[in-house]
Amino acid sequence: MGRWNELSDAFSKVVERHRQAQGLSKTELASRAGLHQTYVGLLEKGDRSPSVDTAQAIAKGLGLRLSDLIKEAEGSLSGEA
C-alpha cells in the first residue's frame, strides 16, 4: 500500500496521542473540529484517512499546527519520534 498509508496510520496515532495528552474525549475533539465523533473514532483506528481540510480542522481542534502533526507523524516513520 506504500508510504501514504503508513503516513496516514502514523497521523492517526499522533492525533490520538495528542487528544489523550490534552485529556480530550473523542466527542470533545470532534466538537472542536466540527466533525462527528464517529469520524474521530474511525480516524484513530486507522479506518479513515482525513482530507487536508479535515486534517487542518483536527489540528485546530487540538490547538496545533497541521504541519507539526504531519512532521511528528513523518518522524515516527523514520524512528525520530
C-alpha positions as CSV (number, residue, x, y, z in Angstrom):
1,M,0.0,0.0,0.0
2,G,3.0,2.3,0.3
3,R,4.1,5.3,2.2
4,W,0.8,7.1,2.1
5,N,-1.0,4.5,4.1
6,E,1.9,4.4,6.6
7,L,1.8,8.2,7.0
8,S,-2.0,8.1,7.3
9,D,-1.7,5.5,10.1
10,A,1.1,7.4,11.8
11,F,-1.0,10.6,11.6
12,S,-3.9,8.8,13.2
13,K,-1.7,7.7,16.1
14,V,-0.3,11.2,16.6
15,V,-3.9,12.7,16.7
16,E,-4.9,10.1,19.3
17,R,-1.8,10.7,21.4
18,H,-2.3,14.5,21.4
19,R,-6.0,14.1,22.2
20,Q,-5.3,11.9,25.1
21,A,-2.5,14.1,26.4
22,Q,-4.9,17.0,26.4
23,G,-7.5,15.0,28.3
24,L,-10.0,15.3,25.5
25,S,-12.6,12.8,24.7
26,K,-13.3,11.9,21.1
27,T,-16.6,13.8,21.4
28,E,-14.8,16.9,22.6
29,L,-12.2,16.8,19.8
30,A,-14.9,16.2,17.3
31,S,-16.9,19.2,18.6
32,R,-13.8,21.4,18.5
33,A,-13.0,20.3,14.9
34,G,-16.6,20.4,13.6
35,L,-16.6,16.7,13.0
36,H,-18.8,13.8,14.1
37,Q,-17.4,11.8,17.0
38,T,-17.7,8.6,15.0
39,Y,-15.4,10.0,12.4
40,V,-12.7,10.8,15.0
41,G,-13.0,7.2,16.3
42,L,-12.7,5.8,12.8
43,L,-9.7,8.0,12.1
44,E,-7.9,7.0,15.3
45,K,-8.5,3.3,14.5
46,G,-7.0,3.9,11.0
47,D,-10.2,3.2,9.2
48,R,-10.4,6.7,7.8
49,S,-7.8,9.0,6.2
50,P,-8.6,12.7,6.5
51,S,-8.6,15.1,3.7
52,V,-6.3,18.1,4.0
53,D,-9.2,20.3,5.2
54,T,-10.3,17.7,7.7
55,A,-6.7,17.2,9.0
56,Q,-6.5,21.0,9.4
57,A,-9.7,21.1,11.4
58,I,-8.4,18.3,13.6
59,A,-5.1,20.2,14.2
60,K,-7.1,23.4,15.0
61,G,-9.3,21.4,17.4
62,L,-6.1,20.3,19.2
63,G,-4.7,23.8,19.2
64,L,-1.8,22.7,17.0
65,R,-0.4,23.4,13.5
66,L,-1.2,20.8,10.9
67,S,2.4,20.9,9.7
68,D,3.6,20.0,13.2
69,L,1.3,17.0,13.4
70,I,2.5,15.8,9.9
71,K,6.1,16.3,10.9
72,E,5.6,14.3,14.0
73,A,3.9,11.5,12.0
74,E,6.7,11.5,9.5
75,G,9.3,11.4,12.3
76,S,7.6,8.3,13.8
77,L,8.0,6.5,10.5
78,S,11.7,7.2,10.4
79,G,12.2,6.4,14.0
80,E,12.7,10.1,15.1
81,A,9.7,10.3,17.4
